[in-house]
Amino acid sequence: MTTPAPQTPDEPTSDQGPSGVEPTASPAQGSADAVGDAVSAVFRTALRDTLLLLGGLLVLGVGLGALLAGTAGVWGALMGVAIALVFSGTTIVAMARTARSTPTTTAAVVLGSWLVKIVLLGIVLAVLRNYEFYDRVVFAVVLLVGVIGSALLDYRAVDRGRIPYVTPKA
């Protein structure tokens, strides 16, 4: 029996190619990266559109709130936009952060963040019920427009996103 000769530093190791350089990613991994990039682009679009919607809603809501209910209307609009941003924005951010993860991981993160948001929303609404410094109608309208508008923009971003249905094996 012969034993293999020891490797010298100039010889490639088992995880290096013949040129001594580590191999590049396989074509299949490249297509998976392309899918991840496409999904990330959809979430960036959804986040950008949501921020633009909420920025416009902030200006419009504060202006109309001031006209209709004075300072209480301004506070209602500010709080409505803030809650809509937290509620809608955290979902998009959670999805974007897990875009390259497994579907199970993504579902766990989204479900976990949703549960935390629901509990926090319940607590915030229960605390706010005892205060009168804001207009409840302005608050409710701004919050509903923000959350529903954000959901529609998320749908539009996904619908227009160019995400491949099939990842080819090269």
Summary of the structure (lengths in Angstrom):
residues: 170
radius of gyration: 25.2
end to end distance: 40.4
largest distance: 94.3
contacts: 461
relative contact order: 0.17
helix: 71%
strand: 0%
